[in-house]
Amino acid sequence: MRLFRCKLWLRNIGEYSLFVLSLAALVFSQNSPNPERTPLQQNIVVYAVLGDGTYIEPVGYVDGGKMADSSGKTAENEGVGYKSRYAAGRKYSLVFGGARVGDIEIKEQMTGDCAGDSAQILIRSSAIRPKGFVMALATDAP
């Protein structure tokens, strides 16, 4: 009888130890909380790809998670400066259907009274060729 109690006691200790180790593994394997996201240093600008994919114009910029006015005066006051983002060779992400489908590259800033805040571009994408009413967006979001 004594031997039976000893085996039962050892079995209970083994099960208890296994339970404690499993619980400890579960607790320590939990992911740490998500780190605080730091706000971007610059505003994210969203551009419309127009003219059968030959040029871009700003639609607006993201300020505090919301789209902000794209008018030149408001944007310049906020430090967005669309024209300063049109350096030749600068690249932006091409977005179509809610997904990144390629890149655009700035050829040159358009000049003239009617040019506004626009730039000529080259599209580098095999997934889409904007034409007519099929348009895309471009952005400098990371």
N, CA, C and O atoms as a MOPAC input file, in Angstrom:
PM7 MOZYME 1SCF
protein

 N      0.81500 1    -1.18600 1     0.00000 1
 C      0.00000 1     0.00000 1     0.00000 1
 C      0.86300 1     1.25600 1     0.00000 1
 O      0.56800 1     2.23700 1    -0.68300 1
 N      1.92200 1     1.20000 1     0.77400 1
 C      2.82000 1     2.34300 1     0.88700 1
 C      3.46300 1     2.64100 1    -0.46300 1
 O      3.61200 1     3.80600 1    -0.83300 1
 N      3.84600 1     1.60100 1    -1.20200 1
 C      4.45800 1     1.76200 1    -2.51100 1
 C      3.47100 1     2.40500 1    -3.49300 1
 O      3.85500 1     3.23300 1    -4.31800 1
 N      2.21900 1     2.02000 1    -3.39600 1
 C      1.19200 1     2.58200 1    -4.26600 1
 C      1.03900 1     4.08800 1    -4.02800 1
 O      0.94900 1     4.86400 1    -4.98000 1
 N      1.00900 1     4.49900 1    -2.74400 1
 C      0.89900 1     5.92200 1    -2.39900 1
 C      2.09600 1     6.70400 1    -2.91200 1
 O      1.95600 1     7.82800 1    -3.39400 1
 N      3.26800 1     6.10700 1    -2.80500 1
 C      4.48800 1     6.77700 1    -3.26300 1
 C      4.44200 1     6.99700 1    -4.77300 1
 O      4.79800 1     8.07300 1    -5.25300 1
 N      4.00300 1     5.97700 1    -5.53000 1
 C      3.91000 1     6.12200 1    -6.98200 1
 C      2.86200 1     7.16500 1    -7.35500 1
 O      3.06700 1     7.95700 1    -8.27500 1
 N      1.74700 1     7.16500 1    -6.64300 1
 C      0.68700 1     8.13700 1    -6.90700 1
 C      1.18000 1     9.54800 1    -6.61300 1
 O      0.90700 1    10.48000 1    -7.36900 1
 N      1.90600 1     9.69600 1    -5.51400 1
 C      2.44100 1    11.00300 1    -5.13700 1
 C      3.43800 1    11.50200 1    -6.18100 1
 O      3.40600 1    12.67300 1    -6.55900 1
 N      4.34100 1    10.59800 1    -6.65900 1
 C      5.31500 1    10.97800 1    -7.68200 1
 C      4.61600 1    11.33900 1    -8.99100 1
 O      5.02600 1    12.27300 1    -9.68100 1
 N      3.56800 1    10.60100 1    -9.32800 1
 C      2.82600 1    10.90200 1   -10.54900 1
 C      2.18700 1    12.28300 1   -10.45200 1
 O      2.20800 1    13.04000 1   -11.42300 1
 N      1.62100 1    12.62300 1    -9.29700 1
 C      1.00700 1    13.93700 1    -9.10100 1
 C      2.05000 1    15.04800 1    -9.18800 1
 O      1.77800 1    16.11000 1    -9.74900 1
 N      3.23100 1    14.81400 1    -8.64200 1
 C      4.30300 1    15.81100 1    -8.71900 1
 C      4.71800 1    16.00800 1   -10.17100 1
 O      4.94200 1    17.13700 1   -10.60800 1
 N      4.82100 1    14.91700 1   -10.91700 1
 C      5.18500 1    15.01000 1   -12.33300 1
 C      4.15600 1    15.79200 1   -13.13300 1
 O      4.51700 1    16.63400 1   -13.95500 1
 N      2.87800 1    15.52000 1   -12.89700 1
 C      1.81800 1    16.25600 1   -13.59400 1
 C      1.82800 1    17.72300 1   -13.18200 1
 O      1.66200 1    18.60900 1   -14.02100 1
 N      2.02100 1    17.97900 1   -11.89600 1
 C      2.05600 1    19.34600 1   -11.39700 1
 C      3.22900 1    20.11000 1   -12.01700 1
 O      3.08100 1    21.25900 1   -12.43300 1
 N      4.39400 1    19.45900 1   -12.07400 1
 C      5.57800 1    20.09700 1   -12.66600 1
 C      5.34900 1    20.40000 1   -14.13900 1
 O      5.69900 1    21.47800 1   -14.62000 1
 N      4.76000 1    19.44900 1   -14.84900 1
 C      4.46600 1    19.65000 1   -16.26300 1
 C      3.49900 1    20.81900 1   -16.45300 1
 O      3.66500 1    21.62600 1   -17.36800 1
 N      2.49600 1    20.90600 1   -15.59100 1
 C      1.53600 1    22.00000 1   -15.65800 1
 C      2.22100 1    23.34200 1   -15.41500 1
 O      1.98100 1    24.29800 1   -16.15300 1
 N      3.06300 1    23.42500 1   -14.39800 1
 C      3.76000 1    24.67400 1   -14.07300 1
 C      4.69100 1    25.08400 1   -15.20900 1
 O      4.73400 1    26.25800 1   -15.57700 1
 N      5.43500 1    24.13400 1   -15.76900 1
 C      6.33600 1    24.45200 1   -16.87900 1
 C      5.56100 1    24.91300 1   -18.11500 1
 O      5.98500 1    25.84200 1   -18.80300 1
 N      4.43900 1    24.27300 1   -18.39500 1
 C      3.61600 1    24.67900 1   -19.53900 1
 C      3.07400 1    26.08400 1   -19.34000 1
 O      3.07700 1    26.89600 1   -20.26600 1
 N      2.61300 1    26.36800 1   -18.13800 1
 C      2.08800 1    27.69400 1   -17.83200 1
 C      3.18400 1    28.75200 1   -17.94200 1
 O      2.95100 1    29.83600 1   -18.47800 1
 N      4.37300 1    28.44200 1   -17.43800 1
 C      5.49200 1    29.38700 1   -17.52700 1
 C      5.87400 1    29.63700 1   -18.98300 1
 O      6.13900 1    30.77500 1   -19.37000 1
 N      5.90200 1    28.58200 1   -19.78300 1
 C      6.23300 1    28.74500 1   -21.20500 1
 C      5.19400 1    29.60800 1   -21.90000 1
 O      5.53500 1    30.44600 1   -22.73400 1
 N      3.93800 1    29.40600 1   -21.56300 1
 C      2.86800 1    30.19300 1   -22.16800 1
 C      2.99000 1    31.66900 1   -21.79700 1
 O      2.84100 1    32.54200 1   -22.65200 1
 N      3.25700 1    31.94300 1   -20.53600 1
 C      3.36700 1    33.33200 1   -20.07800 1
 C      4.56000 1    34.03200 1   -20.71300 1
 O      4.43900 1    35.17300 1   -21.16100 1
 N      5.70200 1    33.37100 1   -20.75800 1
 C      6.90600 1    34.01500 1   -21.26300 1
 C      6.98900 1    34.04300 1   -22.78200 1
 O      7.83300 1    34.74500 1   -23.33900 1
 N      6.13300 1    33.29900 1   -23.45600 1
 C      6.16700 1    33.31700 1   -24.92000 1
 C      5.23600 1    34.36700 1   -25.51000 1
 O      5.18700 1    34.52500 1   -26.73000 1
 N      4.51400 1    35.07100 1   -24.69000 1
 C      3.60900 1    36.10600 1   -25.18400 1
 C      4.41100 1    37.22200 1   -25.82900 1
 O      5.49700 1    37.57900 1   -25.37100 1
 N      3.85400 1    37.76300 1   -26.90100 1
 C      4.51400 1    38.88000 1   -27.57400 1
 C      4.49900 1    40.10200 1   -26.67900 1
 O      3.55500 1    40.33600 1   -25.92500 1
 N      5.55700 1    40.86500 1   -26.77800 1
 C      5.59300 1    42.10600 1   -26.01900 1
 C      4.61000 1    43.07900 1   -26.65600 1
 O      4.31100 1    42.95300 1   -27.84400 1
 N      4.10500 1    44.03600 1   -25.90500 1
 C      3.16100 1    44.98500 1   -26.47700 1
 C      3.80000 1    45.75200 1   -27.63000 1
 O      5.01200 1    45.96700 1   -27.65400 1
 N      2.96800 1    46.15700 1   -28.57900 1
 C      3.47700 1    46.89400 1   -29.73700 1
 C      4.14300 1    48.18200 1   -29.28300 1
 O      3.59100 1    48.90800 1   -28.45600 1
 N      5.32000 1    48.47300 1   -29.81300 1
 C      5.97800 1    49.72100 1   -29.43700 1
 C      5.19100 1    50.90700 1   -29.98400 1
 O      4.49600 1    50.79900 1   -30.99400 1
 N      5.31300 1    52.00600 1   -29.31700 1
 C      4.64300 1    53.22500 1   -29.76800 1
 C      5.16800 1    53.61500 1   -31.12900 1
 O      6.37800 1    53.63600 1   -31.35200 1
 N      4.27000 1    53.92300 1   -32.03500 1
 C      4.69400 1    54.37600 1   -33.35400 1
 C      5.01100 1    55.85800 1   -33.27400 1
 O      4.24400 1    56.65600 1   -32.73500 1
 N      6.14300 1    56.19400 1   -33.81500 1
 C      6.51800 1    57.59600 1   -33.82900 1
 C      5.96700 1    58.23900 1   -35.08500 1
 O      5.97900 1    57.62100 1   -36.15000 1
 N      5.48500 1    59.46500 1   -34.98400 1
 C      4.95800 1    60.12200 1   -36.17200 1
 C      6.06500 1    60.35900 1   -37.19000 1
 O      7.22700 1    60.55600 1   -36.83600 1
 N      5.68100 1    60.33600 1   -38.45300 1
 C      6.65800 1    60.57800 1   -39.51300 1
 C      7.18300 1    62.00000 1   -39.42000 1
 O      6.45600 1    62.91900 1   -39.04400 1
 N      8.44000 1    62.17000 1   -39.76200 1
 C      9.05400 1    63.48600 1   -39.69100 1
 C      8.48900 1    64.42900 1   -40.74500 1
 O      8.42200 1    65.63900 1   -40.52900 1
 N      8.08400 1    63.87700 1   -41.88000 1
 C      7.54500 1    64.72800 1   -42.93300 1
 C      6.13500 1    64.27100 1   -43.25500 1
 O      5.75700 1    63.13500 1   -42.96800 1
 N      5.36600 1    65.15900 1   -43.84800 1
 C      4.02300 1    64.80300 1   -44.26400 1
 C      4.08300 1    63.87600 1   -45.46900 1
 O      4.94400 1    64.02800 1   -46.33600 1
 N      3.17700 1    62.92500 1   -45.51900 1
 C      3.07400 1    62.01400 1   -46.65400 1
 C      2.21000 1    62.68600 1   -47.70500 1
 O      1.09000 1    63.10700 1   -47.41700 1
 N      2.72400 1    62.78700 1   -48.92000 1
 C      1.98800 1    63.43000 1   -50.00100 1
 C      1.40200 1    62.35100 1   -50.90800 1
 O      2.04200 1    61.33900 1   -51.19200 1
 N      0.16300 1    62.59300 1   -51.35600 1
 C     -0.51300 1    61.69700 1   -52.29300 1
 C     -0.69500 1    62.46100 1   -53.59700 1
 O     -1.20400 1    63.58200 1   -53.60500 1
 N     -0.27100 1    61.84200 1   -54.70400 1
 C     -0.35000 1    62.46500 1   -56.02500 1
 C     -1.30400 1    61.67800 1   -56.91500 1
 O     -1.44300 1    60.46300 1   -56.76900 1
 N     -1.96500 1    62.38000 1   -57.84300 1
 C     -2.75500 1    61.72900 1   -58.88700 1
 C     -1.86500 1    61.57500 1   -60.11000 1
 O     -1.18400 1    62.51800 1   -60.51300 1
 N     -1.87000 1    60.38800 1   -60.70000 1
 C     -1.13000 1    60.13400 1   -61.93500 1
 C     -2.10700 1    60.39900 1   -63.07600 1
 O     -3.09800 1    59.68500 1   -63.23200 1
 N     -1.82500 1    61.42600 1   -63.87000 1
 C     -2.76000 1    61.91000 1   -64.88800 1
 C     -2.14300 1    61.86600 1   -66.27800 1
 O     -0.99100 1    61.46900 1   -66.45400 1
 N     -2.94200 1    62.28900 1   -67.26800 1
 C     -2.43500 1    62.42500 1   -68.63400 1
 C     -1.88600 1    61.13600 1   -69.19400 1
 O     -0.78400 1    61.11600 1   -69.74100 1
 N     -2.64500 1    60.04600 1   -69.06700 1
 C     -2.19700 1    58.73100 1   -69.53500 1
 C     -0.86700 1    58.31500 1   -68.91400 1
 O     -0.04800 1    57.65500 1   -69.55400 1
 N     -0.66400 1    58.70900 1   -67.65800 1
 C      0.54400 1    58.31200 1   -66.93800 1
 C      1.77300 1    59.12100 1   -67.27800 1
 O      2.89400 1    58.62900 1   -67.14800 1
 N      1.58100 1    60.37600 1   -67.71900 1
 C      2.73600 1    61.19000 1   -68.09900 1
 C      3.09800 1    62.25100 1   -67.07600 1
 O      4.21700 1    62.76200 1   -67.09500 1
 N      2.17500 1    62.59800 1   -66.17800 1
 C      2.50700 1    63.59800 1   -65.16600 1
 C      1.70700 1    63.36600 1   -63.88600 1
 O      0.71500 1    62.63800 1   -63.87700 1
 N      2.16300 1    64.00400 1   -62.80300 1
 C      1.47600 1    63.90800 1   -61.51100 1
 C      1.13500 1    65.29300 1   -61.00500 1
 O      1.80100 1    66.27900 1   -61.32000 1
 N      0.07500 1    65.33900 1   -60.20800 1
 C     -0.32400 1    66.54000 1   -59.48200 1
 C     -0.70400 1    66.11700 1   -58.07300 1
 O     -1.22300 1    65.01800 1   -57.88200 1
 N     -0.45600 1    66.96800 1   -57.07900 1
 C     -0.79200 1    66.58800 1   -55.70400 1
 C     -2.30200 1    66.57200 1   -55.47700 1
 O     -3.02200 1    67.46800 1   -55.91500 1
 N     -2.75900 1    65.53900 1   -54.78700 1
 C     -4.15500 1    65.44900 1   -54.36600 1
 C     -4.27100 1    66.04300 1   -52.97300 1
 O     -5.24800 1    66.72200 1   -52.66000 1
 N     -3.28600 1    65.79000 1   -52.15000 1
 C     -3.27000 1    66.28400 1   -50.78100 1
 C     -2.14100 1    65.63400 1   -50.02000 1
 O     -1.27000 1    64.98100 1   -50.59600 1
 N     -2.16900 1    65.82200 1   -48.73100 1
 C     -1.14900 1    65.21500 1   -47.88000 1
 C     -1.80700 1    64.71900 1   -46.60700 1
 O     -2.87400 1    65.19400 1   -46.21800 1
 N     -1.16600 1    63.76700 1   -45.97000 1
 C     -1.69300 1    63.17500 1   -44.75000 1
 C     -1.09900 1    63.92200 1   -43.56700 1
 O      0.11900 1    64.01000 1   -43.41000 1
 N     -1.98400 1    64.45400 1   -42.74200 1
 C     -1.56200 1    65.20900 1   -41.56500 1
 C     -2.29300 1    64.63800 1   -40.35300 1
 O     -3.50800 1    64.79500 1   -40.23100 1
 N     -1.57500 1    63.99200 1   -39.47700 1
 C     -2.18600 1    63.40400 1   -38.28700 1
 C     -3.15600 1    62.28200 1   -38.61700 1
 O     -4.14500 1    62.09000 1   -37.90900 1
 N     -2.88300 1    61.53700 1   -39.68800 1
 C     -3.73500 1    60.42300 1   -40.06400 1
 C     -4.93900 1    60.79900 1   -40.89300 1
 O     -5.75000 1    59.93400 1   -41.22500 1
 N     -5.08200 1    62.07900 1   -41.24000 1
 C     -6.21900 1    62.53200 1   -42.04500 1
 C     -5.71600 1    63.27900 1   -43.26900 1
 O     -4.66800 1    63.92400 1   -43.23400 1
 N     -6.47800 1    63.18200 1   -44.35200 1
 C     -6.13100 1    63.92800 1   -45.56100 1
 C     -6.33800 1    65.41700 1   -45.30500 1
 O     -7.34300 1    65.82500 1   -44.72300 1
 N     -5.38300 1    66.21400 1   -45.74200 1
 C     -5.45300 1    67.66100 1   -45.56900 1
 C     -5.59500 1    68.33400 1   -46.93000 1
 O     -5.36500 1    67.71800 1   -47.97100 1
 N     -5.96800 1    69.57400 1   -46.90300 1
 C     -6.20100 1    70.37000 1   -48.10200 1
 C     -4.96900 1    70.37800 1   -49.00000 1
 O     -3.84100 1    70.51600 1   -48.52500 1
 N     -5.19500 1    70.23000 1   -50.28400 1
 C     -4.06300 1    70.17600 1   -51.21600 1
 C     -3.75700 1    71.51600 1   -51.86000 1
 O     -2.85900 1    71.61000 1   -52.69700 1
 N     -4.48900 1    72.55100 1   -51.48300 1
 C     -4.22200 1    73.84600 1   -52.10900 1
 C     -2.81600 1    74.31000 1   -51.75700 1
 O     -2.33100 1    74.08300 1   -50.64800 1
 N     -2.17800 1    74.95500 1   -52.70400 1
 C     -0.78800 1    75.37100 1   -52.54200 1
 C     -0.54000 1    76.20800 1   -51.30900 1
 O      0.44600 1    75.99500 1   -50.60400 1
 N     -1.42400 1    77.16500 1   -51.03500 1
 C     -1.21900 1    78.07000 1   -49.90300 1
 C     -1.23100 1    77.30000 1   -48.58000 1
 O     -0.34800 1    77.49000 1   -47.74300 1
 N     -2.21400 1    76.44300 1   -48.39300 1
 C     -2.30000 1    75.66600 1   -47.15900 1
 C     -1.11100 1    74.72900 1   -47.01900 1
 O     -0.52000 1    74.61600 1   -45.94500 1
 N     -0.76800 1    74.06400 1   -48.10000 1
 C      0.33700 1    73.10500 1   -48.06400 1
 C      1.66100 1    73.79400 1   -47.77400 1
 O      2.46400 1    73.28800 1   -46.99100 1
 N      1.89600 1    74.93900 1   -48.39700 1
 C      3.15400 1    75.65700 1   -48.14800 1
 C      3.22600 1    76.12000 1   -46.70100 1
 O      4.30100 1    76.09700 1   -46.10200 1
 N      2.10000 1    76.54100 1   -46.12600 1
 C      2.08500 1    76.96600 1   -44.72600 1
 C      2.39800 1    75.80400 1   -43.78800 1
 O      2.99200 1    76.00400 1   -42.72800 1
 N      2.00400 1    74.59800 1   -44.17000 1
 C      2.26400 1    73.41300 1   -43.35600 1
 C      3.65900 1    72.84300 1   -43.59900 1
 O      4.05700 1    71.88600 1   -42.93500 1
 N      4.39800 1    73.41200 1   -44.53300 1
 C      5.75200 1    72.94100 1   -44.80900 1
 C      5.80800 1    71.74000 1   -45.73000 1
 O      6.81400 1    71.03000 1   -45.75600 1
 N      4.73600 1    71.49400 1   -46.49400 1
 C      4.72100 1    70.34400 1   -47.39500 1
 C      5.58900 1    70.62900 1   -48.60300 1
 O      6.46100 1    69.82400 1   -48.93100 1
 N      5.37900 1    71.74400 1   -49.27100 1
 C      6.20100 1    72.14400 1   -50.40400 1
 C      6.25600 1    71.12800 1   -51.52400 1
 O      7.25300 1    70.42300 1   -51.68100 1
 N      5.18300 1    71.04700 1   -52.31100 1
 C      5.13100 1    70.06700 1   -53.39500 1
 C      6.26800 1    70.25800 1   -54.38700 1
 O      6.90800 1    69.28700 1   -54.79200 1
 N      6.52100 1    71.48000 1   -54.77600 1
 C      7.53900 1    71.72800 1   -55.80700 1
 C      8.92400 1    71.27900 1   -55.35800 1
 O      9.74500 1    70.88600 1   -56.18600 1
 N      9.18900 1    71.33400 1   -54.07000 1
 C     10.49900 1    70.89400 1   -53.58200 1
 C     10.65000 1    69.37100 1   -53.68100 1
 O     11.75500 1    68.85400 1   -53.51300 1
 N      9.57100 1    68.65700 1   -53.94700 1
 C      9.60300 1    67.19600 1   -54.04700 1
 C      9.72100 1    66.71300 1   -55.48500 1
 O      9.63400 1    65.51100 1   -55.73800 1
 N      9.91800 1    67.62400 1   -56.43100 1
 C      9.96200 1    67.27200 1   -57.84500 1
 C     11.37500 1    67.26800 1   -58.41100 1
 O     11.55500 1    67.62000 1   -59.57700 1
 N     12.36200 1    66.89300 1   -57.65200 1
 C     13.73500 1    66.81500 1   -58.15500 1
 C     13.83200 1    65.67100 1   -59.16100 1
 O     13.29700 1    64.58600 1   -58.93400 1
 N     14.51100 1    65.91900 1   -60.26000 1
 C     14.66000 1    64.89400 1   -61.30200 1
 C     15.29900 1    63.63700 1   -60.71400 1
 O     16.28200 1    63.71800 1   -59.97800 1
 N     14.73800 1    62.48100 1   -61.04300 1
 C     15.26000 1    61.21100 1   -60.55700 1
 C     14.63800 1    60.72400 1   -59.26300 1
 O     14.84700 1    59.57500 1   -58.87500 1
 N     13.87800 1    61.57400 1   -58.58800 1
 C     13.24200 1    61.16100 1   -57.33800 1
 C     12.16100 1    60.12600 1   -57.63500 1
 O     11.44300 1    60.24300 1   -58.62800 1
 N     12.04300 1    59.12000 1   -56.78400 1
 C     11.10300 1    58.02800 1   -57.02200 1
 C     10.00900 1    58.00600 1   -55.96200 1
 O     10.23300 1    58.33100 1   -54.79600 1
 N      8.82200 1    57.61400 1   -56.40500 1
 C      7.66800 1    57.45800 1   -55.53000 1
 C      7.00100 1    56.11900 1   -55.82600 1
 O      7.20200 1    55.53800 1   -56.89300 1
 N      6.21600 1    55.64200 1   -54.88300 1
 C      5.48300 1    54.38800 1   -55.06600 1
 C      4.23800 1    54.63500 1   -55.90000 1
 O      3.53600 1    55.62700 1   -55.70700 1
 N      3.97000 1    53.72400 1   -56.83100 1
 C      2.77100 1    53.77200 1   -57.66000 1
 C      1.73500 1    52.85600 1   -57.02300 1
 O      2.01400 1    51.68900 1   -56.74900 1
 N      0.52800 1    53.39300 1   -56.78600 1
 C     -0.52700 1    52.65300 1   -56.10700 1
 C     -1.73100 1    52.54100 1   -57.03200 1
 O     -2.17700 1    53.53100 1   -57.61100 1
 N     -2.25200 1    51.32300 1   -57.16600 1
 C     -3.44600 1    51.09900 1   -57.97900 1
 C     -4.25300 1    49.98900 1   -57.32800 1
 O     -3.70600 1    48.94100 1   -56.98500 1
 N     -5.54700 1    50.21000 1   -57.15600 1
 C     -6.39700 1    49.19100 1   -56.52500 1
 C     -6.04500 1    48.94400 1   -55.07700 1
 O     -6.30600 1    47.85800 1   -54.55900 1
 N     -5.45800 1    49.92400 1   -54.40800 1
 C     -5.11200 1    49.79100 1   -52.99500 1
 C     -3.80300 1    49.08300 1   -52.71700 1
 O     -3.47700 1    48.82100 1   -51.55900 1
 N     -3.04100 1    48.76500 1   -53.76600 1
 C     -1.77200 1    48.06000 1   -53.56600 1
 C     -0.66100 1    48.73900 1   -54.35700 1
 O     -0.90900 1    49.40900 1   -55.35900 1
 N      0.55400 1    48.55300 1   -53.88800 1
 C      1.71900 1    49.09400 1   -54.59500 1
 C      1.98000 1    48.21500 1   -55.81300 1
 O      2.13900 1    47.00000 1   -55.69300 1
 N      2.02400 1    48.85200 1   -57.00400 1
 C      2.19800 1    48.08500 1   -58.24200 1
 C      3.44900 1    48.48400 1   -59.01500 1
 O      3.68400 1    47.97200 1   -60.11000 1
 N      4.24300 1    49.37500 1   -58.47100 1
 C      5.45600 1    49.79700 1   -59.16000 1
 C      5.95700 1    51.11900 1   -58.61700 1
 O      5.64000 1    51.51100 1   -57.49400 1
 N      6.74300 1    51.79500 1   -59.43300 1
 C      7.32000 1    53.08400 1   -59.05300 1
 C      7.10200 1    54.08900 1   -60.16800 1
 O      6.85700 1    53.73800 1   -61.32200 1
 N      7.20000 1    55.35400 1   -59.77900 1
 C      7.29100 1    56.41200 1   -60.77900 1
 C      8.58800 1    57.15200 1   -60.52200 1
 O      9.09100 1    57.17100 1   -59.39800 1
 N      9.11900 1    57.75100 1   -61.55100 1
 C     10.34200 1    58.53700 1   -61.42400 1
 C     10.07800 1    59.90900 1   -62.02000 1
 O      9.51700 1    60.02300 1   -63.10900 1
 N     10.48000 1    60.94400 1   -61.30800 1
 C     10.29600 1    62.31000 1   -61.78400 1
 C     11.28300 1    62.57900 1   -62.91400 1
 O     12.49100 1    62.39800 1   -62.75500 1
 N     10.75300 1    63.01500 1   -64.06400 1
 C     11.62300 1    63.43000 1   -65.16800 1
 C     12.02700 1    64.88400 1   -64.96500 1
 O     13.21000 1    65.22600 1   -64.96400 1
 N     11.00600 1    65.73800 1   -64.79300 1
 C     11.27300 1    67.15600 1   -64.54800 1
 C     10.01400 1    67.83500 1   -64.05200 1
 O      8.89700 1    67.38000 1   -64.29700 1
 N     10.22200 1    68.93500 1   -63.34800 1
 C      9.09800 1    69.73700 1   -62.88400 1
 C      8.53800 1    70.50200 1   -64.07600 1
 O      9.29400 1    71.05800 1   -64.87300 1
 N      7.23000 1    70.53000 1   -64.19700 1
 C      6.61000 1    71.26300 1   -65.29700 1
 C      6.62600 1    72.74700 1   -64.96000 1
 O      6.39300 1    73.13400 1   -63.81400 1
 N      6.90000 1    73.57000 1   -65.95400 1
 C      6.97600 1    75.01400 1   -65.74700 1
 C      5.92200 1    75.70600 1   -66.59800 1
 O      5.35300 1    75.12100 1   -67.52000 1
 N      5.68600 1    76.93300 1   -66.27300 1
 C      4.70600 1    77.72300 1   -67.01300 1
 C      3.55800 1    78.11200 1   -66.10600 1
 O      3.38600 1    77.56600 1   -65.01600 1
 N      2.77600 1    79.06700 1   -66.58000 1
 C      1.67400 1    79.58100 1   -65.77200 1
 C      0.60600 1    78.52400 1   -65.50300 1
 O      0.01000 1    78.50900 1   -64.42600 1
 N      0.36400 1    77.65800 1   -66.45300 1
 C     -0.69200 1    76.65100 1   -66.30600 1
 C     -0.18700 1    75.34000 1   -65.71600 1
 O     -0.97800 1    74.42100 1   -65.50200 1
 N      1.09700 1    75.23600 1   -65.45300 1
 C      1.65800 1    73.97100 1   -64.97100 1
 C      1.26500 1    73.68600 1   -63.53100 1
 O      1.13300 1    72.52500 1   -63.14500 1
 N      1.07700 1    74.72500 1   -62.73700 1
 C      0.72600 1    74.51900 1   -61.33700 1
 C      1.77700 1    73.70600 1   -60.60400 1
 O      2.97400 1    73.84800 1   -60.85600 1
 N      1.32500 1    72.85500 1   -59.69700 1
 C      2.21900 1    71.97200 1   -58.93500 1
 C      2.24100 1    70.60300 1   -59.59900 1
 O      1.67000 1    69.65000 1   -59.06900 1
 N      2.88900 1    70.49500 1   -60.74700 1
 C      2.90500 1    69.21300 1   -61.45700 1
 C      4.30700 1    68.89600 1   -61.96000 1
 O      5.17400 1    69.76600 1   -62.03700 1
 N      4.50200 1    67.62800 1   -62.29800 1
 C      5.80300 1    67.17800 1   -62.79400 1
 C      5.60000 1    66.05700 1   -63.80100 1
 O      4.67500 1    65.25400 1   -63.68100 1
 N      6.48100 1    66.01700 1   -64.79700 1
 C      6.46600 1    64.92700 1   -65.76600 1
 C      7.11400 1    63.70600 1   -65.12900 1
 O      8.06300 1    63.82600 1   -64.35400 1
 N      6.59000 1    62.52600 1   -65.46400 1
 C      7.07200 1    61.29600 1   -64.82600 1
 C      7.30300 1    60.17700 1   -65.83500 1
 O      6.85400 1    60.23300 1   -66.98000 1
 N      8.01200 1    59.17200 1   -65.37000 1
 C      8.14700 1    57.88600 1   -66.06200 1
 C      7.56400 1    56.82800 1   -65.13600 1
 O      7.85200 1    56.82500 1   -63.93900 1
 N      6.74900 1    55.93100 1   -65.67900 1
 C      6.17600 1    54.85500 1   -64.87200 1
 C      7.02300 1    53.60500 1   -65.04400 1
 O      7.36000 1    53.21800 1   -66.16300 1
 N      7.36200 1    52.98000 1   -63.92500 1
 C      8.12100 1    51.73300 1   -63.92900 1
 C      7.23700 1    50.65300 1   -63.28800 1
 O      7.34200 1    50.35800 1   -62.09700 1
 N      6.36600 1    50.07600 1   -64.12300 1
 C      5.45700 1    49.04200 1   -63.64500 1
 C      5.02100 1    48.16800 1   -64.80600 1
 O      4.69800 1    48.66500 1   -65.88500 1
 N      5.01500 1    46.88000 1   -64.57900 1
 C      4.49400 1    45.96700 1   -65.59700 1
 C      3.03600 1    45.62300 1   -65.31300 1
 O      2.37800 1    44.97300 1   -66.12600 1
 N      2.52800 1    46.06100 1   -64.15400 1
 C      1.17300 1    45.70500 1   -63.74500 1
 C      0.11100 1    46.64800 1   -64.29600 1
 O     -1.03300 1    46.23500 1   -64.48400 1
 N      0.46200 1    47.90500 1   -64.55900 1
 C     -0.54900 1    48.87300 1   -64.97300 1
 C      0.04700 1    49.93000 1   -65.88700 1
 O      1.21000 1    50.31100 1   -65.75200 1
 N     -0.76400 1    50.38800 1   -66.80800 1
 C     -0.45800 1    51.53400 1   -67.66300 1
 C     -1.67800 1    52.44500 1   -67.62300 1
 O     -2.65200 1    52.19000 1   -68.33100 1
 N     -1.65100 1    53.50300 1   -66.81200 1
 C     -2.81300 1    54.39400 1   -66.75700 1
 C     -3.11000 1    54.97700 1   -68.13700 1
 O     -2.20700 1    55.44400 1   -68.83100 1
 N     -4.37000 1    54.94600 1   -68.52000 1
 C     -4.76500 1    55.46500 1   -69.82000 1
 C     -6.22000 1    55.89700 1   -69.74300 1
 O     -7.05900 1    55.16600 1   -69.21700 1
 N     -6.52000 1    57.07200 1   -70.26200 1
 C     -7.89600 1    57.56200 1   -70.26500 1
 C     -8.41600 1    57.75500 1   -68.85300 1
 O     -7.83300 1    58.48600 1   -68.05200 1
 N     -9.52900 1    57.08400 1   -68.56200 1
 C    -10.13000 1    57.22300 1   -67.23600 1
 C     -9.54700 1    56.25600 1   -66.20900 1
 O     -9.96200 1    56.26900 1   -65.05000 1
 N     -8.60900 1    55.43400 1   -66.60500 1
 C     -7.92400 1    54.54900 1   -65.66000 1
 C     -6.73400 1    55.31900 1   -65.11000 1
 O     -5.74800 1    55.55100 1   -65.81100 1
 N     -6.84000 1    55.71000 1   -63.84700 1
 C     -5.79900 1    56.52500 1   -63.22000 1
 C     -5.23700 1    55.79400 1   -62.00800 1
 O     -5.79100 1    54.78900 1   -61.56100 1
 N     -4.15900 1    56.29800 1   -61.49800 1
 C     -3.50800 1    55.69500 1   -60.33300 1
 C     -3.08800 1    56.80600 1   -59.38300 1
 O     -3.25400 1    57.99100 1   -59.67500 1
 N     -2.54800 1    56.41000 1   -58.25600 1
 C     -2.00500 1    57.34500 1   -57.27800 1
 C     -0.51900 1    57.06800 1   -57.10700 1
 O     -0.03300 1    55.97500 1   -57.39800 1
 N      0.18000 1    58.07100 1   -56.63200 1
 C      1.59000 1    57.92100 1   -56.27000 1
 C      1.76300 1    58.53800 1   -54.89200 1
 O      1.04700 1    59.47100 1   -54.53000 1
 N      2.70600 1    58.02100 1   -54.12800 1
 C      2.92000 1    58.54600 1   -52.78800 1
 C      4.37300 1    58.37900 1   -52.37100 1
 O      5.10200 1    57.53500 1   -52.89100 1
 N      4.76900 1    59.21100 1   -51.41500 1
 C      6.11200 1    59.09400 1   -50.85900 1
 C      6.07900 1    58.40400 1   -49.50000 1
 O      7.03000 1    58.49900 1   -48.72400 1
 N      4.97200 1    57.70400 1   -49.21500 1
 C      4.87100 1    56.96900 1   -47.95000 1
 C      5.88100 1    55.82800 1   -47.94100 1
 O      6.11700 1    55.19500 1   -48.97100 1
 N      6.48100 1    55.56400 1   -46.77300 1
 C      7.46400 1    54.47400 1   -46.70300 1
 C      6.82600 1    53.11000 1   -46.88800 1
 O      7.52100 1    52.09400 1   -46.85500 1

